[in-house]
């Protein structure tokens, strides 16, 4: 087990169409021996969509991790001072979350968890899923690529013909990216084909 007793914060943000794809990789972290603390954005916490009701996702997170879901800024704040985590993962990481993180805005449980964790100089892994990664959010991705302790799951265009600005992480590379981030290394290549 590559992650035995590693404390992983795992945050879901509102790319609702990607959540089901992310869940098996959360399970892989647990199977690799990680102790996982789930965190959700307000969108995931409160929004029922055609991809599933909020309650279903939260119950699934609790069942997989064996821990209560952190769904408030107050609940996420102790992550920093208590040094609760070794690594923080945001998957999926929306364009909204990317933009706020790049600009130092902390107004959701996920952003508080990331900010609190970064104060301890520990790695954060982002698995992006955004329709404007090559548009309005391109500059924010660039800023985060050059930010200490931020690592990205390799990503690429997921639908260049119909959504030319859309970028999505290769979620199957999430666990490997976490392992390398813990060693202070970015998984390469960073830009990959997404099917």
Residue pairs with C-beta under 8 A, 6 or more apart in sequence:
1 31
1 32
1 33
2 32
2 33
2 175
2 179
3 29
3 32
3 33
3 34
3 175
3 178
3 179
4 32
4 33
5 33
5 34
5 35
6 33
6 34
6 35
6 86
6 87
6 182
7 34
7 35
7 37
7 84
7 85
7 86
7 87
8 29
8 34
8 35
8 36
8 37
8 85
8 86
8 87
8 88
8 89
8 178
9 36
9 37
9 39
9 79
9 84
9 85
9 87
9 88
9 89
9 113
9 117
10 26
10 29
10 36
10 37
10 38
10 39
10 61
10 65
10 89
10 91
11 38
11 39
11 40
11 41
11 88
11 89
11 90
11 91
11 109
11 110
11 113
11 114
12 19
12 22
12 38
12 39
12 40
12 41
12 44
12 57
12 61
12 91
12 92
12 110
13 40
13 41
13 43
13 44
13 90
13 92
13 93
13 94
13 96
13 97
13 108
13 110
14 41
14 43
14 44
14 47
14 94
14 96
15 92
15 93
15 94
15 129
15 130
16 43
16 44
16 47
16 49
16 51
16 52
17 51
18 92
18 129
18 168
18 171
19 44
19 51
19 52
19 57
19 92
20 51
20 52
21 171
22 91
22 92
22 127
22 171
22 174
23 60
23 64
25 91
25 171
25 172
25 174
25 175
26 36
26 38
26 61
26 64
26 65
26 91
27 64
28 174
28 175
29 36
29 89
29 174
29 175
29 178
30 36
30 64
30 65
32 175
36 64
36 65
36 67
37 65
37 67
37 70
37 79
37 84
37 85
38 61
38 62
38 64
38 65
38 67
38 69
38 70
39 69
39 70
39 71
39 76
39 109
39 110
39 113
40 57
40 58
40 61
40 69
40 70
40 71
40 109
40 110
41 97
41 108
41 109
41 110
42 71
42 108
42 109
44 54
44 57
44 58
45 54
45 58
45 69
45 71
45 109
46 54
47 54
48 54
48 55
58 69
58 71
61 69
62 68
62 69
70 76
70 109
70 113
71 109
72 109
73 106
73 107
73 108
73 109
73 112
75 109
76 109
76 110
76 112
76 113
76 116
77 112
77 116
78 84
78 116
79 85
79 88
79 112
79 113
79 116
79 117
80 115
80 116
80 117
80 119
80 120
81 116
83 120
85 117
85 122
86 122
86 182
87 122
87 123
87 124
87 125
87 178
87 181
87 182
88 113
88 114
88 117
88 118
88 122
88 123
88 124
88 125
89 124
89 125
89 126
89 127
89 174
89 178
90 97
90 110
90 114
90 124
90 125
90 126
90 127
91 125
91 126
91 127
91 153
91 169
91 171
91 174
92 127
92 128
92 129
92 169
93 126
93 127
93 128
93 129
93 130
93 169
94 129
94 130
95 128
95 130
95 131
95 132
95 133
95 136
95 137
95 140
97 108
97 110
97 111
98 126
98 128
98 130
98 137
98 140
98 141
98 144
99 105
99 136
99 137
99 140
100 106
100 107
100 108
100 111
101 111
101 114
101 126
101 140
101 144
102 139
102 140
102 143
102 144
102 147
103 140
105 111
106 112
106 115
114 124
117 124
118 124
118 149
121 148
121 149
122 149
123 149
123 150
123 151
123 181
123 182
123 184
124 149
124 150
124 151
124 181
125 151
125 152
125 153
125 174
125 177
125 178
125 181
126 144
126 150
126 151
126 152
126 153
126 169
127 152
127 153
127 155
127 169
127 171
127 174
127 177
128 141
128 152
128 153
128 155
128 167
128 168
128 169
129 167
129 168
129 169
130 137
130 166
130 167
130 168
131 163
131 165
131 166
132 165
132 166
133 141
133 155
133 165
133 166
133 167
134 157
134 164
134 165
134 166
134 167
135 165
141 152
141 167
144 150
144 152
145 152
151 177
151 180
151 181
151 186
151 187
152 169
152 177
152 186
152 190
153 169
153 170
153 171
153 173
153 174
153 177
153 187
154 169
154 170
154 173
154 177
154 187
154 188
154 189
154 190
154 191
154 192
155 167
155 168
155 169
155 170
155 190
155 191
155 192
155 194
156 167
156 168
156 170
156 191
156 192
156 193
156 194
157 164
157 166
157 167
157 168
157 194
158 166
158 167
158 168
158 194
159 166
160 166
168 194
169 194
170 192
170 194
173 187
173 192
176 187
177 187
180 186
180 187
181 187
